[in-house]
Amino acid sequence: MPETRGLLAPATEAEARERFEAVGPAAQTVTREVARAMELSKAEYDDRVTSAVVGTAREALFASLLAVEVGDADEFEAAKDAHPDADVYENGSPSVDYAAWHHVPFADALVATTFQNEPDAAVATLRRIAFSRFYEPVL
């Protein structure tokens, strides 16, 4: 049975937008606390912590919370069978033993990254790919 990492699996574009909005306050808090830990003065904070910086934090936070399945090649094949109409976007080598994947229901897409070692790196890569290809355009 594959391991699930993450929490967000929005079924619709509207739900994706709602979840994205919901992480906004957390992104602001994280940004503020990181600036505080860096001991930025108020003037430096006002100058450097722009809405674009907080927006980037929101995007990274949302992407890092996407639900990803991690399993072996047979489990990934079963995931493809479970979504027979989904377009499959596979990144990596087909000759490795493991995969990480994320289903995007509103796009009917199954996005995957294959790996032999380093599941954490594969999950992080997959989340960036899924976010930029499927979520960012609808947010």
N, CA, C and O of each residue as an XYZ file, in Angstrom:
556
protein
N       0.845     -1.183      0.000
C       0.000      0.000      0.000
C       0.887      1.241      0.000
O       1.811      1.345      0.807
N       0.610      2.183     -0.901
C       1.457      3.387     -0.953
C       1.311      4.234      0.308
O       0.294      4.189      1.001
N       2.342      4.994      0.577
C       2.355      5.934      1.707
C       1.849      7.288      1.215
O       2.281      7.773      0.168
N       0.942      7.893      1.964
C       0.451      9.223      1.616
C       1.202     10.262      2.423
O       1.329     10.155      3.643
N       1.700     11.275      1.719
C       2.371     12.414      2.357
C       1.627     13.674      1.942
O       1.362     13.879      0.758
N       1.295     14.506      2.898
C       0.616     15.759      2.595
C      -0.867     15.696      2.892
O      -1.403     14.643      3.237
N      -1.530     16.846      2.751
C      -2.914     16.980      3.173
C      -3.872     17.440      2.092
O      -5.057     17.111      2.143
N      -3.394     18.187      1.122
C      -4.290     18.832      0.171
C      -4.468     18.006     -1.103
O      -3.503     17.609     -1.756
N      -5.736     17.765     -1.427
C      -6.085     17.090     -2.677
C      -7.387     17.705     -3.183
O      -8.417     17.032     -3.221
N      -7.346     18.977     -3.573
C      -8.582     19.650     -3.992
C      -9.198     18.984     -5.220
O      -8.508     18.688     -6.195
N     -10.503     18.758     -5.152
C     -11.208     18.063     -6.232
C     -11.591     18.996     -7.375
O     -11.746     18.555     -8.514
N     -11.744     20.281     -7.073
C     -12.177     21.235     -8.090
C     -11.255     22.441     -8.093
O     -10.486     22.660     -7.156
N     -11.345     23.219     -9.163
C     -10.581     24.463     -9.219
C     -11.009     25.399     -8.097
O     -10.172     26.062     -7.485
N     -12.312     25.455     -7.826
C     -12.815     26.327     -6.754
C     -12.255     25.903     -5.405
O     -11.878     26.751     -4.595
N     -12.198     24.603     -5.157
C     -11.633     24.124     -3.891
C     -10.142     24.439     -3.810
O      -9.642     24.779     -2.737
N      -9.433     24.332     -4.922
C      -8.006     24.679     -4.937
C      -7.828     26.147     -4.565
O      -6.946     26.488     -3.777
N      -8.664     27.014     -5.132
C      -8.579     28.447     -4.806
C      -8.894     28.696     -3.337
O      -8.229     29.507     -2.693
N      -9.902     28.006     -2.797
C     -10.249     28.156     -1.374
C      -9.093     27.734     -0.487
O      -8.754     28.429      0.471
N      -8.492     26.605     -0.798
C      -7.357     26.119      0.002
C      -6.168     27.057     -0.107
O      -5.468     27.308      0.874
N      -5.946     27.575     -1.316
C      -4.848     28.515     -1.521
C      -5.065     29.772     -0.681
O      -4.133     30.263     -0.044
N      -6.281     30.289     -0.679
C      -6.596     31.461      0.146
C      -6.411     31.145      1.622
O      -5.940     31.988      2.385
N      -6.777     29.937      2.028
C      -6.695     29.551      3.436
C      -5.268     29.510      3.960
O      -5.050     29.736      5.151
N      -4.288     29.228      3.105
C      -2.898     29.196      3.575
C      -2.270     30.586      3.596
O      -1.135     30.740      4.048
N      -2.986     31.596      3.116
C      -2.453     32.951      3.092
C      -2.003     33.467      4.451
O      -0.872     33.937      4.578
N      -2.862     33.394      5.480
C      -2.435     33.878      6.796
C      -1.223     33.123      7.343
O      -0.356     33.725      7.978
N      -1.155     31.820      7.105
C       0.011     31.058      7.566
C       1.273     31.520      6.845
O       2.339     31.614      7.454
N       1.156     31.806      5.556
C       2.313     32.291      4.788
C       2.786     33.632      5.332
O       3.988     33.874      5.435
N       1.844     34.502      5.680
C       2.220     35.803      6.263
C       2.924     35.608      7.596
O       3.924     36.270      7.873
N       2.410     34.707      8.421
C       3.020     34.452      9.729
C       4.419     33.873      9.576
O       5.352     34.308     10.251
N       4.567     32.899      8.696
C       5.888     32.293      8.479
C       6.874     33.339      7.983
O       8.006     33.402      8.462
N       6.457     34.150      7.038
C       7.332     35.184      6.492
C       7.757     36.162      7.590
O       8.932     36.509      7.702
N       6.801     36.594      8.386
C       7.095     37.536      9.473
C       8.066     36.918     10.489
O       9.008     37.576     10.929
N       7.832     35.655     10.856
C       8.689     35.006     11.854
C      10.087     34.742     11.317
O      11.061     34.842     12.063
N      10.205     34.409     10.041
C      11.527     34.235      9.439
C      12.272     35.573      9.436
O      13.460     35.623      9.755
N      11.583     36.642      9.079
C      12.213     37.969      9.103
C      12.651     38.334     10.512
O      13.716     38.920     10.704
N      11.833     37.990     11.494
C      12.190     38.260     12.894
C      13.423     37.453     13.289
O      14.318     37.975     13.954
N      13.478     36.181     12.883
C      14.632     35.338     13.201
C      15.900     35.858     12.531
O      17.005     35.682     13.044
N      15.721     36.505     11.368
C      16.862     37.095     10.670
C      17.237     38.456     11.259
O      18.204     39.085     10.829
N      16.470     38.894     12.233
C      16.692     40.163     12.927
C      16.674     41.349     11.974
O      17.503     42.253     12.077
N      15.712     41.339     11.034
C      15.547     42.487     10.148
C      14.965     43.647     10.944
O      14.055     43.467     11.753
N      15.495     44.825     10.705
C      14.918     46.013     11.330
C      13.556     46.279     10.685
O      13.235     45.686      9.656
N      12.765     47.155     11.276
C      11.466     47.492     10.704
C      11.644     48.052      9.299
O      10.883     47.711      8.394
N      12.637     48.902      9.114
C      12.879     49.495      7.796
C      13.266     48.412      6.785
O      12.776     48.409      5.656
N      14.148     47.492      7.198
C      14.527     46.395      6.301
C      13.316     45.522      5.973
O      13.117     45.121      4.826
N      12.517     45.236      6.989
C      11.313     44.423      6.785
C      10.397     45.101      5.776
O       9.942     44.477      4.818
N      10.135     46.364      5.997
C       9.235     47.106      5.100
C       9.784     47.156      3.675
O       9.021     47.141      2.709
N      11.108     47.215      3.550
C      11.726     47.299      2.242
C      11.799     45.941      1.535
O      11.593     45.851      0.325
N      12.092     44.897      2.297
C      12.390     43.605      1.679
C      11.227     42.625      1.657
O      11.139     41.792      0.755
N      10.338     42.712      2.632
C       9.228     41.759      2.693
C       8.034     42.366      1.964
O       7.176     43.027      2.549
N       8.022     42.114      0.680
C       6.987     42.666     -0.197
C       5.823     41.676     -0.322
O       5.890     40.550      0.172
N       4.780     42.115     -0.979
C       3.657     41.205     -1.221
C       4.102     40.040     -2.109
O       3.562     38.938     -2.001
N       5.068     40.275     -2.971
C       5.590     39.186     -3.805
C       6.296     38.131     -2.958
O       6.209     36.939     -3.250
N       6.992     38.565     -1.914
C       7.674     37.622     -1.024
C       6.637     36.773     -0.289
O       6.777     35.552     -0.207
N       5.610     37.411      0.239
C       4.560     36.673      0.940
C       3.818     35.768     -0.054
O       3.441     34.649      0.293
N       3.610     36.239     -1.268
C       2.969     35.421     -2.291
C       3.771     34.177     -2.618
O       3.203     33.101     -2.801
N       5.080     34.314     -2.693
C       5.954     33.169     -2.937
C       5.867     32.179     -1.778
O       5.834     30.967     -1.988
N       5.831     32.701     -0.564
C       5.675     31.836      0.610
C       4.343     31.085      0.553
O       4.283     29.903      0.890
N       3.276     31.768      0.129
C       1.962     31.128      0.021
C       2.009     30.000     -1.008
O       1.498     28.909     -0.757
N       2.614     30.257     -2.149
C       2.712     29.234     -3.190
C       3.512     28.025     -2.705
O       3.113     26.880     -2.918
N       4.640     28.290     -2.053
C       5.483     27.204     -1.553
C       4.758     26.405     -0.474
O       4.849     25.178     -0.443
N       4.046     27.089      0.402
C       3.312     26.415      1.462
C       2.209     25.535      0.874
O       2.072     24.372      1.255
N       1.427     26.085     -0.048
C       0.362     25.317     -0.685
C       0.943     24.076     -1.372
O       0.464     22.962     -1.159
N       1.969     24.274     -2.191
C       2.569     23.154     -2.915
C       3.110     22.098     -1.958
O       2.983     20.902     -2.219
N       3.708     22.530     -0.858
C       4.302     21.581      0.085
C       3.256     20.770      0.841
O       3.586     19.766      1.473
N       1.998     21.199      0.779
C       0.922     20.472      1.457
C       0.138     19.542      0.528
O      -0.763     18.839      0.987
N       0.461     19.524     -0.761
C      -0.254     18.644     -1.685
C      -0.074     17.183     -1.276
O       1.023     16.757     -0.917
N      -1.157     16.435     -1.335
C      -1.123     15.009     -0.995
C      -0.439     14.238     -2.121
O      -0.825     14.333     -3.286
N       0.567     13.486     -1.751
C       1.352     12.700     -2.703
C       1.398     11.263     -2.208
O       1.594     10.994     -1.023
N       1.211     10.353     -3.148
C       1.352      8.925     -2.842
C       2.767      8.506     -3.221
O       3.298      8.937     -4.245
N       3.371      7.668     -2.393
C       4.724      7.169     -2.656
C       4.666      5.648     -2.578
O       4.219      5.078     -1.583
N       5.126      5.003     -3.644
C       5.090      3.546     -3.652
C       5.981      2.957     -4.716
O       6.750      3.657     -5.375
N       5.860      1.649     -4.870
C       6.691      0.980     -5.873
C       6.011      1.037     -7.238
O       4.902      1.553     -7.377
N       6.692      0.504     -8.225
C       6.203      0.578     -9.604
C       4.838     -0.093     -9.762
O       3.993      0.396    -10.512
N       4.617     -1.205     -9.066
C       3.321     -1.888     -9.152
C       2.206     -1.039     -8.556
O       1.094     -1.012     -9.084
N       2.493     -0.359     -7.477
C       1.488      0.517     -6.859
C       1.172      1.705     -7.774
O       0.026      2.146     -7.855
N       2.183      2.209     -8.452
C       1.944      3.293     -9.403
C       1.097      2.791    -10.572
O       0.203      3.500    -11.034
N       1.363      1.603    -11.045
C       0.545      1.021    -12.119
C      -0.906      0.885    -11.656
O      -1.829      1.144    -12.428
N      -1.110      0.483    -10.409
C      -2.466      0.372     -9.860
C      -3.142      1.747     -9.805
O      -4.344      1.860    -10.044
N      -2.372      2.780     -9.492
C      -2.923      4.145     -9.472
C      -3.359      4.556    -10.871
O      -4.402      5.188    -11.040
N      -2.565      4.200    -11.870
C      -2.950      4.512    -13.251
C      -4.225      3.751    -13.631
O      -5.099      4.294    -14.306
N      -4.323      2.508    -13.198
C      -5.526      1.717    -13.466
C      -6.743      2.311    -12.756
O      -7.861      2.233    -13.266
N      -6.527      2.901    -11.582
C      -7.632      3.503    -10.814
C      -8.137      4.788    -11.458
O      -9.246      5.234    -11.163
N      -7.338      5.382    -12.331
C      -7.703      6.620    -13.033
C      -7.506      6.400    -14.534
O      -6.638      7.025    -15.144
N      -8.307      5.514    -15.130
C      -8.052      5.115    -16.525
C      -8.190      6.231    -17.553
O      -7.599      6.154    -18.630
N      -8.960      7.261    -17.235
C      -9.140      8.352    -18.195
C      -8.165      9.506    -17.981
O      -8.131     10.451    -18.768
N      -7.380      9.426    -16.922
C      -6.466     10.516    -16.596
C      -5.290     10.559    -17.566
O      -4.768      9.526    -17.985
N      -4.891     11.772    -17.910
C      -3.646     11.954    -18.645
C      -2.507     11.761    -17.659
O      -2.530     12.339    -16.572
N      -1.522     10.967    -18.013
C      -0.403     10.671    -17.129
C       0.797     11.498    -17.571
O       1.202     11.462    -18.733
N       1.353     12.237    -16.628
C       2.545     13.056    -16.860
C       3.647     12.476    -15.978
O       3.721     12.766    -14.784
N       4.494     11.658    -16.580
C       5.513     10.949    -15.830
C       6.869     11.611    -16.057
O       7.294     11.810    -17.195
N       7.530     11.943    -14.974
C       8.852     12.568    -15.013
C       9.866     11.590    -14.430
O       9.586     10.920    -13.435
N      11.026     11.509    -15.040
C      12.052     10.612    -14.539
C      12.242      9.426    -15.451
O      11.791      9.420    -16.596
N      12.910      8.431    -14.930
C      13.263      7.248    -15.707
C      12.224      6.144    -15.497
O      11.773      5.920    -14.374
N      11.850      5.463    -16.566
C      10.913      4.347    -16.411
C      11.578      3.081    -15.857
O      10.890      2.110    -15.542
N      12.896      3.087    -15.737
C      13.601      1.876    -15.305
C      14.071      1.952    -13.853
O      15.130      1.426    -13.509
N      13.284      2.605    -13.008
C      13.576      2.636    -11.579
C      12.421      1.974    -10.829
O      11.378      1.687    -11.415
N      12.610      1.737     -9.544
C      11.672      0.907     -8.798
C      10.529      1.642     -8.104
O       9.558      1.007     -7.693
N      10.620      2.962     -7.965
C       9.629      3.677     -7.156
C       9.085      4.904     -7.873
O       9.671      5.408     -8.831
N       7.947      5.362     -7.376
C       7.336      6.564     -7.932
C       6.613      7.323     -6.828
O       6.205      6.758     -5.813
N       6.471      8.609     -7.060
C       5.615      9.478     -6.242
C       4.611     10.065     -7.222
O       4.986     10.466     -8.323
N       3.329     10.120     -6.834
C       2.321     10.623     -7.760
C       1.239     11.410     -7.042
O       0.996     11.246     -5.846
N       0.603     12.270     -7.821
C      -0.475     13.134     -7.321
C      -1.558     13.184     -8.389
O      -1.278     13.456     -9.557
N      -2.791     12.922     -7.984
C      -3.912     12.999     -8.911
C      -4.520     14.387     -8.810
O      -4.789     14.875     -7.713
N      -4.737     15.023     -9.953
C      -5.364     16.345    -10.033
C      -6.745     16.130    -10.653
O      -6.871     16.108    -11.877
N      -7.786     15.970     -9.823
C      -9.102     15.618    -10.346
C      -9.670     16.617    -11.349
O     -10.222     16.215    -12.373
N      -9.542     17.902    -11.072
C     -10.158     18.890    -11.960
C      -9.485     18.961    -13.328
O     -10.061     19.507    -14.269
N      -8.279     18.420    -13.449
C      -7.584     18.371    -14.734
C      -7.553     16.948    -15.287
O      -7.040     16.706    -16.380
N      -8.113     16.006    -14.516
C      -8.059     14.584    -14.849
C      -6.645     14.208    -15.270
O      -6.410     13.683    -16.358
N      -5.714     14.497    -14.366
C      -4.295     14.250    -14.622
C      -3.673     13.493    -13.452
O      -4.027     13.705    -12.292
N      -2.757     12.625    -13.780
C      -1.966     11.916    -12.794
C      -0.517     12.316    -13.063
O       0.050     11.973    -14.100
N       0.066     13.035    -12.125
C       1.421     13.549    -12.277
C       2.336     12.684    -11.423
O       2.027     12.406    -10.265
N       3.460     12.259    -11.987
C       4.348     11.357    -11.260
C       5.806     11.708    -11.484
O       6.187     12.281    -12.505
N       6.601     11.347    -10.502
C       8.051     11.423    -10.592
C       8.588     10.077    -10.138
O       8.246      9.603     -9.055
N       9.419      9.464    -10.951
C      10.001      8.180    -10.577
C      11.337      8.406     -9.880
O      11.988      9.436    -10.060
N      11.728      7.418     -9.080
C      12.998      7.534     -8.360
C      13.482      6.157     -7.919
O      12.706      5.206     -7.833
N      14.766      6.072     -7.646
C      15.331      4.847     -7.091
C      15.623      5.042     -5.611
O      15.354      4.168     -4.787
N      16.176      6.197     -5.293
C      16.506      6.562     -3.915
C      15.948      7.960     -3.676
O      15.444      8.585     -4.609
N      16.024      8.447     -2.485
C      15.644      9.825     -2.158
C      14.160     10.141     -2.383
O      13.833     11.011     -3.191
N      13.270      9.454     -1.686
C      11.848      9.743     -1.848
C      11.479     11.179     -1.474
O      10.575     11.756     -2.077
N      12.156     11.758     -0.497
C      11.842     13.137     -0.108
C      12.095     14.100     -1.266
O      11.298     15.006     -1.511
N      13.201     13.902     -1.974
C      13.513     14.756     -3.123
C      12.490     14.551     -4.236
O      12.082     15.510     -4.891
N      12.076     13.304     -4.453
C      11.076     13.027     -5.495
C       9.750     13.688     -5.165
O       9.105     14.260     -6.044
N       9.340     13.615     -3.907
C       8.075     14.235     -3.483
C       8.150     15.745     -3.670
O       7.210     16.351     -4.186
N       9.241     16.351     -3.262
C       9.397     17.808     -3.407
C       9.365     18.210     -4.880
O       8.720     19.193     -5.243
N      10.055     17.456     -5.720
C      10.058     17.737     -7.159
C       8.659     17.608     -7.737
O       8.207     18.471     -8.489
N       7.981     16.531     -7.384
C       6.625     16.305     -7.882
C       5.694     17.442     -7.483
O       4.897     17.904     -8.300
N       5.783     17.890     -6.263
C       4.912     18.978     -5.803
C       5.154     20.256     -6.606
O       4.203     20.945     -6.975
N       6.413     20.574     -6.877
C       6.716     21.771     -7.680
C       6.148     21.638     -9.084
O       5.589     22.592     -9.626
N       6.293     20.449     -9.676
C       5.782     20.220    -11.026
C       4.265     20.324    -11.041
O       3.700     21.020    -11.885
N       3.607     19.649    -10.128
C       2.138     19.664    -10.080
C       1.625     21.070     -9.839
O       0.658     21.495    -10.472
N       2.263     21.797     -8.929
C       1.808     23.152     -8.647
C       1.928     24.030     -9.885
O       0.964     24.681    -10.286
N       3.108     24.048    -10.487
C       3.318     24.972    -11.611
C       2.503     24.595    -12.838
O       2.076     25.482    -13.577
N       2.277     23.329    -13.075
C       1.569     22.897    -14.277
C       0.047     22.951    -14.134
O      -0.653     23.305    -15.083
N      -0.469     22.599    -12.952
C      -1.921     22.450    -12.817
C      -2.582     23.423    -11.846
O      -3.706     23.860    -12.093
N      -1.919     23.769    -10.761
C      -2.558     24.625     -9.761
C      -2.348     26.103    -10.019
O      -3.298     26.885     -9.984
N      -1.121     26.487    -10.276
C      -0.822     27.910    -10.472
C      -1.711     28.551    -11.532
O      -2.186     29.666    -11.314
N      -1.960     27.903    -12.667
C      -2.810     28.540    -13.688
C      -4.247     28.814    -13.237
O      -4.899     29.709    -13.775
N      -4.747     28.056    -12.258
C      -6.139     28.260    -11.832
C      -6.257     29.121    -10.577
O      -7.359     29.456    -10.143
N      -5.110     29.472    -10.004
C      -5.134     30.284     -8.794
C      -5.056     31.740     -9.201
O      -5.061     32.623     -8.343
